[in-house]
Amino acid sequence: MSRTWRGGTPSMKRGCALALTILAAALSSPPQAHAQQAQELDFVREDDRMSSLSIVGYDPATGDVGVCMASKFFAVGPVAAFARGGVAAMAIMGGGPFREGERLLDWMEEGLSPAEVLTRLRTEYDTLGQLNIVDAQGRSISNTGPGSSLWKGSRWGKNYATAGNILAGTYVVDAFADVFEETEGSGLPLAERLLRSCEAAHAVGGDARGMQGAQLLVYREGAGFRGTELVVDLRVDDSSNSIADLRALWEEWQFHHGSGAGFQPMGQTAGNDVRQLQEYLATLGYLEAGDARVFGADGEPGGIFNDATAEAVIRWKVDNGWDEGPYLVQYMLRDIAEQAANVGGGA
């Protein structure tokens, strides 16, 4: 485990006087000067307002890489969170090279380690700001530079890196890291572990200026809808309760994508919900009642989401205008249940 920390008093740079000065300058300047003034204002806002806390993580059991972060910054996710299945996850924060996220992932896909990425990046930038990086081998690193706002610091170890700026204190980063380390090997999804870590950091003070944007992002090589590798991508753009709102979105995601029968067919999901699905498919003619791959000698469905069941699901979905993926989510299950009830004369 490695760690850096720097302390101080958070900067307070944008008072009413500055706002009035900018407004007066805008009103008195010719139109051609407005674009330049807008650029300067954006620079000030980016530098001063990107107060953030984040954790990046890797799960060796699944190969997942992901990011969870929160910030007193509107729509922080698309600006600061980056991940690529089988490669790495990264968060770029206070004073960091935000535009370089995808290029840094390219470097790691070419074989650079997180530490080597920072070394190469330093040949192009005088200061790096704050970055968290973990790759799909569990190697990690964090950097906190002079461009980040106080309080600021980082901690990293095997399979994770965490950092923040304009934090309530050192214990924020410790809460992030402690929870992630404690849940190692727990069997929890990486998204859940990252979110719990972020919740713990917020519980002890989090961002000293409050909440606004939040992001939960997880990629897995070879997974995701139609091979996109994107497993989870949830974000809150503007909320004073953004972390709680992110939790609500994650719970909703699990309802739609985690409880649909056979949503993860490689895991051979089994149980009463799959038995019910097999009965629906047989009623609708997509499974033969005598198919020994699905039904036992007593004629009862076996309740295993196997290849035969997956093939029947795909046929039903294609006939009903859905995609060809071997999974069902809640609204599809409602449709197939209604169709089976109509054919069977049920209510």
C-alpha positions in Angstrom: 0.0 0.0 0.0 1.2 3.5 -0.9 0.0 6.8 0.2 0.5 10.6 -0.3 -1.1 13.4 1.5 -1.0 17.2 1.5 -3.0 19.4 3.8 -4.1 23.0 3.9 -7.1 25.3 3.8 -9.5 25.0 0.7 -9.1 27.9 -1.7 -12.0 30.4 -1.9 -11.4 32.2 -5.2 -14.7 33.2 -6.6 -16.4 35.9 -4.5 -19.0 38.3 -5.5 -16.4 40.9 -6.5 -14.9 38.6 -9.1 -18.3 37.8 -10.5 -19.2 41.5 -10.8 -15.8 42.2 -12.4 -16.3 39.6 -15.0 -19.9 40.8 -15.7 -18.7 44.4 -16.1 -15.9 43.4 -18.4 -18.3 41.4 -20.6 -20.7 44.3 -20.9 -18.0 46.8 -21.8 -16.0 44.7 -24.2 -16.5 44.4 -27.9 -18.3 41.3 -29.2 -15.0 39.8 -30.6 -13.6 39.8 -27.0 -16.4 37.8 -25.5 -15.2 34.4 -26.8 -11.8 34.9 -25.2 -13.3 36.0 -21.9 -15.6 32.9 -21.9 -12.6 30.7 -22.4 -10.8 32.4 -19.5 -13.9 32.0 -17.3 -14.2 28.3 -18.2 -10.6 27.8 -17.2 -11.1 29.4 -13.8 -14.2 27.2 -13.3 -12.5 24.0 -14.3 -9.5 24.7 -12.1 -11.4 25.9 -9.0 -14.6 23.8 -9.1 -13.3 20.3 -9.9 -13.3 19.2 -6.3 -13.6 15.4 -6.4 -13.1 12.1 -4.7 -12.8 8.8 -6.5 -11.8 5.1 -6.4 -10.8 2.9 -9.3 -10.8 -0.9 -8.8 -10.1 -4.3 -10.4 -11.8 -7.6 -9.6 -9.6 -10.5 -10.4 -12.5 -13.0 -10.2 -14.4 -11.4 -13.0 -11.9 -9.2 -14.8 -14.0 -6.1 -14.1 -12.4 -2.7 -14.0 -14.3 0.3 -12.8 -14.6 3.8 -11.3 -16.8 5.3 -8.7 -16.5 9.0 -8.1 -18.4 12.1 -6.7 -17.7 15.8 -7.1 -19.0 19.2 -6.5 -19.0 19.5 -10.3 -21.9 19.3 -12.7 -22.0 16.1 -14.8 -18.5 15.0 -13.6 -18.7 11.5 -15.1 -18.1 12.1 -18.8 -15.2 14.5 -17.9 -13.3 12.5 -15.4 -14.1 8.7 -15.5 -12.5 6.4 -18.0 -12.4 2.6 -18.4 -11.8 -0.1 -21.0 -12.6 -3.8 -20.7 -9.5 -5.9 -20.2 -7.3 -2.8 -19.9 -7.7 -0.4 -17.1 -9.9 2.1 -15.2 -8.9 5.7 -14.4 -10.2 8.8 -12.7 -8.7 12.3 -13.6 -9.3 15.1 -11.2 -8.1 18.5 -9.9 -5.7 20.0 -12.4 -5.3 16.7 -14.3 -5.1 16.2 -18.0 -8.8 15.4 -18.6 -8.5 15.3 -22.4 -5.9 12.5 -22.2 -8.1 9.8 -20.7 -8.6 7.7 -23.8 -5.0 8.2 -24.9 -3.8 6.9 -21.6 -6.0 3.8 -22.0 -4.4 3.3 -25.4 -1.0 3.4 -23.8 -2.0 0.7 -21.3 -3.6 -1.4 -24.0 -0.2 -1.3 -25.7 1.4 -2.7 -22.6 2.4 0.2 -20.3 1.9 -0.2 -16.6 0.1 2.5 -14.6 3.5 3.8 -13.3 4.9 3.8 -16.8 1.9 5.9 -17.9 2.7 8.6 -15.4 6.3 8.6 -16.4 5.5 9.1 -20.0 2.9 11.7 -19.2 5.4 13.7 -17.3 7.4 14.2 -20.5 4.4 16.1 -21.8 3.1 17.9 -18.8 4.9 19.9 -16.1 2.3 18.9 -13.5 -0.2 16.1 -13.7 -2.9 17.1 -11.2 -4.7 14.1 -9.6 -5.1 10.7 -11.2 -6.1 7.3 -10.1 -5.2 4.3 -12.3 -5.6 0.5 -11.9 -5.0 -1.9 -14.8 -6.5 -5.4 -15.5 -3.5 -7.0 -13.7 -4.3 -5.3 -10.4 -1.4 -2.9 -10.7 -2.3 0.6 -9.5 -0.9 4.1 -8.8 -2.2 7.5 -7.8 -0.8 10.9 -8.3 -1.6 14.1 -6.4 0.1 17.2 -7.9 0.4 20.9 -6.8 -2.5 21.8 -9.1 -5.0 20.0 -7.0 -6.9 22.0 -4.3 -6.4 21.4 -0.6 -7.1 19.1 1.3 -5.8 16.5 -1.1 -4.3 13.1 -0.9 -4.3 9.5 -2.2 -3.8 5.9 -1.2 -3.4 2.9 -3.4 -2.7 -0.8 -3.1 -3.3 -4.1 -5.0 -6.4 -3.9 -7.2 -7.3 -0.3 -6.3 -6.3 3.4 -6.1 -8.2 6.2 -4.4 -7.7 10.0 -4.1 -9.5 13.3 -3.6 -9.1 17.0 -3.3 -11.0 19.6 -1.3 -11.8 16.8 1.1 -12.9 17.0 4.7 -9.7 15.3 5.9 -7.3 12.3 5.6 -10.0 9.9 6.9 -12.0 10.3 3.6 -9.3 8.5 1.5 -8.8 6.0 4.3 -12.6 5.2 4.4 -12.5 4.6 0.6 -9.5 2.3 0.8 -10.5 0.4 4.0 -13.9 -0.6 2.6 -12.5 -1.8 -0.7 -9.9 -3.8 1.0 -12.4 -5.3 3.5 -14.7 -6.5 0.7 -11.9 -8.2 -1.3 -12.9 -11.8 -2.0 -16.4 -11.2 -0.7 -18.1 -12.2 -4.0 -19.8 -8.8 -4.3 -19.9 -7.2 -7.7 -17.2 -4.7 -8.3 -19.8 -2.0 -8.8 -21.2 -2.7 -5.4 -17.7 -2.6 -3.8 -16.8 0.7 -5.5 -20.2 2.3 -4.5 -19.9 1.1 -0.9 -16.4 2.7 -0.8 -17.7 6.0 -2.1 -20.6 5.9 0.5 -18.1 5.3 3.3 -15.9 8.2 2.1 -19.0 10.5 2.0 -20.1 9.3 5.5 -16.9 10.7 7.1 -17.1 14.0 5.3 -16.4 13.5 1.7 -16.1 16.5 -0.5 -15.8 19.5 1.8 -18.0 21.6 -0.5 -20.9 19.1 -0.8 -22.2 16.9 -3.6 -23.4 17.5 -7.2 -22.3 14.9 -9.8 -21.5 11.2 -9.3 -20.6 8.3 -11.6 -20.4 4.5 -11.4 -18.7 2.9 -14.4 -17.7 -0.8 -14.9 -16.3 -2.6 -18.0 -15.5 -6.3 -18.6 -13.7 -7.7 -21.5 -16.1 -9.8 -23.7 -19.2 -8.8 -21.8 -21.8 -6.1 -22.0 -24.8 -5.7 -24.3 -23.9 -7.1 -27.7 -20.2 -7.2 -26.9 -19.9 -3.5 -25.8 -17.9 -4.6 -22.7 -19.9 -1.9 -20.8 -21.4 -3.6 -17.7 -22.5 -0.6 -15.7 -22.7 3.1 -16.6 -24.8 5.1 -14.1 -24.4 8.8 -13.4 -26.1 11.6 -11.5 -25.4 15.0 -13.0 -26.9 17.6 -10.6 -28.1 16.6 -7.1 -27.2 17.6 -3.6 -27.8 13.9 -2.7 -25.9 12.5 -5.7 -24.4 9.5 -3.9 -27.7 8.4 -2.5 -29.2 8.9 -6.0 -26.4 6.8 -7.5 -27.3 4.0 -5.0 -30.9 4.2 -6.2 -29.9 3.9 -9.8 -27.7 0.9 -9.0 -30.5 -0.8 -7.2 -32.8 -0.2 -10.2 -30.1 -1.5 -12.5 -29.9 -4.7 -10.5 -33.7 -5.1 -10.7 -33.7 -4.8 -14.4 -30.5 -6.5 -15.4 -29.8 -8.8 -12.4 -33.1 -10.4 -11.8 -34.2 -11.2 -15.4 -34.1 -15.0 -15.9 -30.9 -16.0 -17.5 -29.5 -12.5 -17.9 -26.1 -14.1 -17.3 -26.5 -17.4 -19.2 -22.8 -18.4 -18.8 -23.5 -18.6 -15.1 -26.2 -21.2 -15.8 -28.8 -19.5 -13.5 -31.2 -21.8 -12.0 -34.3 -21.7 -9.8 -38.1 -21.3 -9.8 -38.0 -18.2 -12.0 -36.3 -20.3 -14.7 -38.8 -23.2 -14.2 -41.6 -20.7 -14.8 -39.9 -19.4 -17.9 -39.6 -22.9 -19.3 -43.3 -23.5 -18.7 -44.1 -20.3 -20.6 -41.8 -21.3 -23.5 -43.4 -24.7 -23.7 -47.0 -23.3 -23.6 -46.0 -21.0 -26.5 -44.4 -23.8 -28.5 -40.8 -22.7 -28.2 -39.9 -25.8 -26.1 -41.1 -29.4 -26.6 -42.6 -30.9 -23.5 -40.6 -34.1 -24.1 -37.2 -32.4 -24.5 -35.0 -34.2 -22.0 -32.6 -31.3 -21.9 -35.2 -29.2 -20.2 -37.9 -31.5 -18.7 -37.5 -34.4 -16.4 -39.1 -37.9 -16.6 -42.0 -36.5 -14.6 -42.6 -33.8 -17.2 -41.6 -31.0 -14.9 -39.1 -28.3 -16.1 -35.6 -28.7 -14.6 -35.2 -25.0 -13.9 -31.7 -24.7 -15.4 -31.1 -21.9 -17.9 -29.1 -24.1 -20.3 -28.4 -23.9 -24.0 -31.8 -25.3 -25.0 -33.6 -22.7 -22.9 -31.4 -20.0 -24.3 -32.1 -21.0 -27.8 -35.9 -21.0 -27.1 -35.6 -17.5 -25.6 -33.8 -16.2 -28.6 -36.5 -17.6 -31.0 -39.3 -16.0 -28.9 -37.5 -12.7 -28.8 -36.8 -12.6 -32.5 -40.5 -13.4 -33.2 -41.5 -10.6 -30.9 -39.2 -8.0 -32.4 -36.5 -8.0 -29.7 -32.8 -8.5 -30.1 -31.1 -11.9 -30.3 -29.5 -11.9 -26.8 -30.1 -15.0 -24.6 -31.5 -13.0 -21.7 -34.8 -11.6 -20.5 -35.4 -8.5 -18.4 -38.5 -7.5 -16.5 -40.6 -6.0 -19.3 -39.8 -9.0 -21.6 -40.8 -11.4 -18.8 -44.1 -9.5 -18.4 -44.8 -9.9 -22.1 -44.1 -13.7 -22.3 -46.1 -14.3 -19.1 -49.1 -12.5 -20.6 -48.8 -14.4 -23.9 -48.6 -17.7 -22.1 -51.6 -16.8 -19.9 -53.7 -16.0 -23.0 -52.7 -19.2 -24.8 -53.4 -21.2 -21.6 -56.6 -19.5 -20.8 -55.2 -18.0 -17.6 -56.1 -14.7 -16.1 
